[in-house]
Amino acid sequence: MCIQGLGFVGAAMSVAVASACSPSGEPLYDVIGVDQDTDSGRQRVADIEAGRFPFSAQDPTLIAKLDECHERGNLHATTDIEVYASADVVVIDVSLDIEFKDEEPRLDLKELKAAFLDVAKRVPEGALILVETTVPPGTCAKVLKPILEEVSRSRGLSTDAIYLAHSYERVMPGEHYFDSITNFWRVYAGTTTRAAEACERFLSTLIDVTRFPLSRLASTTASETAKVMENSYRSANIAFIDEWTKYAEKVGIDLFDVIDSIRVRPTHSNLRFPGLGVGGYCLTKDPAFAPAAVREIFGIMDLEFPFSKLAMKTNQLMPLHSVDRLAEMFGGQCKRRRVLLMGVSYRQDVGDTRFSPAETMALALIDLGMTVEAYDPFVLEWAEINVPLYQDLPSASGFDAVVFSTPHNMFREMDVGAWIAPSKPIILDTVNVLSKSDRDWCRAHGVRVESIGRAKGL
């Protein structure tokens, strides 16, 4: 069993698959994670080999399962692609980027095709190649399947000798990291009936399908569409809140209270809340896949995706509203102000800074002449941006403003008053970590505090 790619998804998937056991408790698979022969790839391989998870993880179940796998010796990692030759199943978890910030997003499938080719050339007859990577609709059927058929013919195999299937991940780093793989619903499809059946058999060994039944779709294109549409919907839901955030601040209400009152209605229970903006590897780019795929894979030129495109543009600009609020709190006097960002990862209690809205905010604050520093208990290095990152919670003294930019539980639980009181910088809460009592205490002690989604003084 091989996992191709040991990123946030592949690393957790390797642990989940290696943890799959028979009713008698015997492990079902010998698992080898495979990563690139680069500095980061070799480090991830070394971590897995040493029994360490390659990323900051707050899920005790994931860490405990990794310890079990390491102790019994059925989880390893390598940069040697020749291991695919002995694999019964290969799960592809490599990244696939897209230039999504332009008006017309463009696909670049070169790295995915190269990674897939590494597998197709080596796996034995009867093996299953399962694509978990989020890909543009049509990728498996119109891009990868022809590659697999051509390689199979060159190897003297029938074109259906190796099975190809798609089942997208719904991995959610955080406190339920492991369960988001093993105790969560899955959608899947195969390029043939046999491929779909092989995929179902495999998924049923690591997912609790009694409580979380699998959903088989008629084609891999349908399965690929499900993932892209799922994330496009969430992106649009978040973008919808942007205009109401600004409305609430202008007319003098608390939008969090309004949304709480609406969410009691079951049909509206997933309405989003105000915040700094959308981040992470999925919601920022996935809505661009369908518009690009219809043109570049299907050759359809008369389809438009106005809602998805508008949602993406709205979400890209959302952090700038928080910048405007902070500038307003400074009375427009922004130059040489010293600002501390509390949180740089895109999501609470994870160490993933990819496409974090805090990055957009930091760059905009710097453009206004402010000095930006940051603290995040889950991030050791902010690789995307040259901003000083404290390893321990710094004193609030010396900062003109503190911006809560990621809703880590640590920030919700900290004694903000004790930390802020000596210096009294202004506070902007962009992610609703401060309780009403926190805000009341600050104001009673001369600390100005404002929140995104709330009018001044609320």
C-alpha positions in Angstrom: 0.0 0.0 0.0 1.6 3.3 -1.1 0.6 6.9 -0.4 2.0 9.3 -3.0 2.6 12.6 -1.3 3.1 13.2 2.4 1.5 16.6 2.8 -1.3 17.5 5.2 -3.6 15.0 3.6 -1.2 12.2 2.6 0.6 12.1 5.9 -2.7 11.6 7.8 -3.9 9.2 5.2 -0.8 7.0 5.6 -1.5 6.8 9.3 -5.2 6.0 8.8 -4.5 3.2 6.3 -1.7 1.7 8.4 -4.2 1.7 11.3 -6.8 -0.3 9.5 -7.1 -3.7 11.2 -9.0 -7.0 10.9 -11.7 -7.9 13.5 -9.0 -9.8 15.3 -6.8 -6.7 15.5 -4.2 -7.6 12.8 -3.1 -4.8 10.6 -4.5 -5.1 7.0 -1.8 -3.2 5.2 1.9 -2.5 5.1 2.0 1.1 4.2 4.8 3.1 2.5 4.5 6.9 2.2 6.3 8.3 -0.8 7.5 11.9 -1.2 9.8 13.8 -3.5 13.5 13.8 -3.1 13.7 17.4 -2.0 14.6 19.0 1.3 11.0 19.1 2.5 10.2 15.6 1.1 13.2 14.0 2.8 12.3 15.7 6.1 8.7 14.3 5.9 10.1 10.9 5.1 12.5 11.1 8.1 9.7 12.2 10.4 7.5 9.3 9.4 10.4 6.8 9.7 11.1 8.2 13.2 7.4 7.9 14.3 6.9 11.7 14.2 4.0 13.4 12.4 5.5 15.9 9.9 3.2 18.7 10.8 1.8 20.4 13.9 -1.1 18.2 15.0 -3.5 18.7 18.0 -5.4 15.5 17.5 -4.4 13.0 20.2 -6.0 10.1 18.3 -3.8 10.8 15.2 -0.6 10.8 17.3 -1.7 7.7 19.3 -2.4 5.8 16.0 1.0 6.9 14.6 2.7 5.6 17.7 0.9 2.2 17.3 1.9 2.0 13.6 5.5 2.8 14.3 5.7 0.3 17.1 4.3 -2.6 15.1 6.4 -1.5 12.0 3.7 -1.4 9.3 4.2 2.3 8.4 7.3 3.5 6.5 8.3 6.3 4.1 10.7 6.7 1.3 11.7 8.9 -1.7 12.2 5.8 -3.9 9.5 5.5 -6.5 10.4 2.0 -7.3 8.2 0.9 -4.3 5.2 1.3 -6.5 6.1 -1.9 -8.2 5.0 -3.9 -5.2 1.8 -1.9 -4.4 -1.7 -3.3 -4.5 -3.1 0.1 -4.0 -1.6 3.6 -4.6 -3.4 6.6 -3.2 -2.4 9.8 -5.0 -2.3 12.8 -2.6 0.0 15.2 -4.5 -0.8 18.9 -4.6 -2.4 20.5 -7.7 -2.2 24.3 -8.0 -4.1 26.5 -10.4 -3.5 30.2 -11.3 -6.8 31.2 -9.8 -6.4 34.9 -9.2 -6.7 35.9 -12.9 -10.1 36.5 -14.6 -9.7 33.2 -16.5 -8.0 30.5 -14.3 -5.6 28.3 -16.1 -4.8 24.6 -15.5 -1.3 23.3 -15.1 -1.4 19.5 -15.0 2.3 18.8 -15.7 3.3 17.8 -12.2 0.1 15.7 -11.6 0.7 13.9 -14.9 4.3 13.3 -14.1 3.4 11.9 -10.6 0.7 9.7 -12.1 3.1 8.4 -14.7 5.6 7.4 -12.0 2.9 5.2 -10.6 1.4 3.9 -13.9 4.7 2.7 -15.2 5.4 0.6 -12.1 2.2 -0.8 -10.4 1.5 -4.4 -11.0 -1.5 -5.8 -13.0 -4.6 -5.7 -10.8 -3.5 -2.7 -8.7 -5.8 0.1 -7.8 -4.7 3.8 -8.4 -6.9 6.0 -6.3 -6.8 9.7 -6.9 -7.6 11.7 -3.7 -6.1 14.9 -5.0 -8.7 17.6 -5.8 -8.6 17.8 -9.6 -10.6 19.6 -12.3 -13.7 17.7 -13.4 -12.8 15.4 -16.3 -9.2 14.8 -15.2 -9.4 11.1 -14.5 -11.5 10.2 -17.5 -9.9 12.5 -20.1 -6.4 13.1 -18.9 -5.2 10.3 -16.6 -7.1 7.3 -18.1 -5.6 7.8 -21.6 -2.1 8.0 -20.0 -2.8 4.8 -18.1 -4.1 3.0 -21.2 -1.1 4.0 -23.2 1.4 2.9 -20.5 -0.5 -0.4 -20.1 -0.2 -1.1 -23.8 3.5 -0.3 -23.7 3.9 -2.8 -20.8 2.0 -5.5 -22.7 -1.0 -5.3 -20.4 -4.7 -4.9 -21.4 -6.0 -1.3 -21.1 -8.1 -2.2 -18.1 -5.5 -4.3 -16.2 -4.9 -1.5 -13.7 -7.9 0.1 -12.0 -8.3 3.9 -11.8 -10.7 5.5 -9.3 -11.4 8.8 -7.7 -12.5 9.5 -4.1 -11.8 13.0 -2.8 -10.6 13.6 0.7 -12.4 15.7 3.2 -9.5 15.8 5.6 -9.8 18.6 8.3 -6.6 19.3 10.3 -7.3 20.1 13.9 -8.7 18.2 16.8 -10.6 15.6 14.6 -7.8 15.2 12.1 -7.8 11.3 12.1 -11.6 11.0 12.3 -12.1 13.2 9.3 -10.6 10.3 7.4 -12.0 7.2 9.1 -15.3 8.5 10.5 -16.6 10.6 7.7 -18.6 10.2 4.5 -16.9 9.5 1.2 -17.9 9.9 -2.4 -16.2 7.7 -5.0 -16.3 6.5 -8.6 -14.2 4.4 -10.9 -13.4 4.6 -14.6 -14.8 1.1 -14.9 -17.2 -1.0 -12.8 -14.3 -3.1 -11.6 -12.3 0.0 -10.6 -15.3 1.3 -8.6 -15.7 -2.0 -6.9 -12.0 -2.2 -6.0 -12.2 1.3 -4.6 -15.3 0.4 -2.5 -13.5 -2.6 -1.1 -10.5 -0.6 -0.1 -12.4 2.3 1.4 -14.6 0.0 3.4 -11.5 -1.3 5.2 -10.5 2.0 6.8 -13.8 3.9 7.0 -16.7 3.1 9.4 -19.1 2.6 6.5 -21.9 1.4 8.8 -22.2 4.9 10.3 -20.8 6.7 7.3 -22.0 5.0 4.1 -20.1 5.5 0.9 -21.7 7.3 -2.0 -20.9 5.8 -5.4 -21.4 8.2 -8.4 -21.7 7.1 -12.0 -18.4 8.5 -13.2 -15.1 9.9 -12.0 -16.2 13.2 -13.6 -19.2 13.3 -11.3 -17.0 12.5 -8.2 -14.5 15.2 -9.2 -17.4 17.7 -9.7 -18.8 16.8 -6.2 -15.6 18.0 -4.5 -15.3 21.2 -6.6 -19.0 22.1 -6.2 -18.8 21.3 -2.4 -16.0 23.8 -1.9 -17.4 26.3 -4.3 -20.7 26.3 -2.3 -18.8 26.9 0.9 -16.7 29.7 -0.7 -19.9 31.4 -1.9 -21.5 31.0 1.5 -18.5 32.8 3.2 -18.4 35.5 0.5 -22.1 36.2 1.0 -21.4 37.3 4.6 -18.9 40.0 3.5 -21.6 42.5 2.5 -23.7 41.8 5.6 -20.6 42.3 7.7 -20.1 45.8 6.4 -23.9 46.5 6.6 -23.9 45.5 10.3 -21.0 47.7 11.2 -22.6 50.7 9.5 -26.1 50.4 10.9 -25.1 49.6 14.4 -25.8 45.9 15.1 -24.0 42.8 16.1 -24.1 40.4 13.1 -23.0 37.4 15.2 -26.2 37.8 17.3 -28.3 38.0 14.1 -26.7 34.9 12.5 -27.1 32.9 15.8 -30.8 33.7 15.7 -31.0 32.5 12.0 -29.0 29.4 12.4 -31.6 27.8 14.8 -33.6 27.2 11.6 -32.3 23.8 10.3 -32.4 25.0 6.7 -30.0 27.8 7.5 -27.8 26.1 10.2 -24.6 26.3 8.1 -24.7 30.1 7.5 -21.2 31.4 8.0 -20.0 34.1 10.4 -17.9 37.3 9.8 -14.2 36.9 9.8 -10.8 37.9 8.4 -11.3 36.0 5.2 -11.0 32.6 3.5 -7.7 30.8 3.5 -6.1 27.4 3.1 -5.4 25.2 0.2 -8.9 24.2 -0.9 -11.5 27.0 -0.6 -9.2 29.6 -2.2 -8.6 27.7 -5.4 -11.2 24.9 -5.9 -13.9 27.2 -7.3 -11.6 27.9 -10.2 -11.4 24.3 -11.3 -14.7 24.0 -13.0 -14.4 27.2 -15.1 -11.0 26.1 -16.2 -12.0 22.5 -16.9 -15.0 23.3 -19.1 -12.6 25.3 -21.4 -9.4 23.3 -21.3 -10.6 19.7 -20.7 -14.1 19.7 -22.3 -13.6 22.4 -24.9 -16.8 24.2 -23.9 -16.6 27.9 -24.4 -20.1 29.2 -23.7 -20.4 28.3 -20.0 -20.0 30.9 -17.3 -19.6 30.6 -13.5 -20.5 34.1 -12.2 -21.3 33.2 -8.6 -18.1 31.1 -8.2 -15.9 33.8 -9.7 -17.5 36.6 -7.7 -17.1 34.5 -4.5 -13.4 34.0 -5.2 -12.8 37.7 -5.9 -14.8 38.7 -2.8 -12.9 36.3 -0.6 -9.6 37.5 -1.9 -10.4 41.1 -1.0 -12.1 40.3 2.4 -9.0 40.8 4.6 -8.7 44.4 3.3 -11.9 45.3 5.1 -10.1 44.5 8.4 -7.2 46.6 7.3 -9.6 49.5 6.7 -11.1 49.1 10.2 -7.7 49.1 11.8 -6.7 52.2 9.8 -9.9 53.9 10.9 -9.1 53.1 14.5 -5.8 54.8 14.1 -7.6 57.8 12.6 -5.7 57.3 9.3 -2.4 57.8 11.1 -0.8 54.5 10.1 2.9 55.1 9.5 5.3 53.6 11.9 2.6 51.9 13.9 3.6 48.6 15.4 1.1 45.8 15.0 1.0 42.3 16.4 -0.9 39.7 14.5 -2.2 37.0 16.8 -2.4 34.0 14.5 -1.0 33.5 10.9 -2.4 30.0 10.0 -5.5 29.9 7.9 -7.6 28.0 10.4 -7.8 27.5 14.2 -5.4 25.1 15.9 -3.5 24.1 12.8 -0.1 25.1 11.5 -1.0 25.6 7.8 -0.2 29.1 6.5 -1.0 28.4 2.8 -3.1 31.2 1.4 -3.8 32.5 4.9 -5.9 35.7 4.9 -3.4 37.0 7.6 -0.8 37.2 4.8 -3.0 39.5 2.7 -3.7 41.6 5.8 0.0 41.8 6.8 1.1 42.9 3.3 -1.6 45.6 3.2 -0.6 46.9 6.6 3.0 47.0 5.6 2.0 49.0 2.4 0.4 51.5 4.8 3.7 52.0 6.6 3.1 49.9 9.6 5.5 47.5 11.2 4.0 44.0 11.4 5.1 41.2 13.8 3.2 38.0 14.5 2.7 35.1 17.0 1.2 31.8 16.3 1.5 28.8 18.7 1.3 26.3 15.8 3.7 27.9 13.4 7.5 27.9 13.7 8.2 29.7 10.4 6.0 31.9 8.2 7.4 30.7 5.0 5.3 32.8 2.6 6.1 36.2 4.0 9.1 38.0 5.6 7.4 39.0 8.9 9.0 38.4 12.3 7.3 35.5 14.1 7.6 35.1 17.8 8.1 31.6 19.2 6.5 32.4 22.5 3.7 34.8 23.4 5.3 38.3 23.5 4.5 41.1 25.8 1.8 43.4 24.5 4.0 46.3 25.6 5.3 48.4 22.7 2.6 47.5 20.2 0.2 50.1 19.0 -2.3 47.5 18.0 -3.1 43.8 18.5 -5.1 42.0 15.8 -6.6 38.6 16.5 -6.4 37.1 13.1 -6.8 33.3 13.7 -9.3 31.9 16.2 -7.0 29.5 18.0 -8.5 28.1 21.2 -5.5 29.4 23.1 -6.5 32.9 22.3 -10.1 32.3 23.4 -8.9 30.9 26.7 -6.2 33.5 27.5 -6.6 36.2 30.1 -6.6 39.1 27.7 -7.0 41.6 30.4 -3.9 40.6 32.3 -1.9 40.4 29.1 -3.0 43.7 27.6 -3.5 45.9 30.7 0.1 47.3 31.2 0.4 48.8 27.7 -3.2 49.2 26.5 -2.8 48.9 22.7 -5.9 49.0 20.6 -7.4 45.6 19.8 -9.1 44.5 16.6 -10.8 41.1 16.8 -11.3 39.9 13.3 -12.2 36.3 14.2 -14.5 36.6 17.2 -12.2 35.2 19.9 -13.0 37.8 22.5 -16.1 37.3 24.6 -18.5 40.1 25.5 -17.0 40.1 29.0 -13.5 40.4 27.5 -14.6 43.4 25.4 -16.5 45.0 28.4 -13.4 44.6 30.6 -11.1 46.2 28.1 -13.4 49.2 27.6 -13.9 49.6 31.3 -10.1 49.8 31.6 -9.4 52.2 28.8 -8.6 49.7 26.1 -10.2 50.4 22.7 -11.5 47.2 21.2 -13.5 46.6 18.0 -14.7 43.5 16.2 -15.3 42.7 12.6 -19.0 42.1 12.1 -20.0 44.4 15.0 -20.6 48.1 15.0 -18.3 50.4 17.0 -18.4 49.9 20.7 -20.3 46.5 20.6 
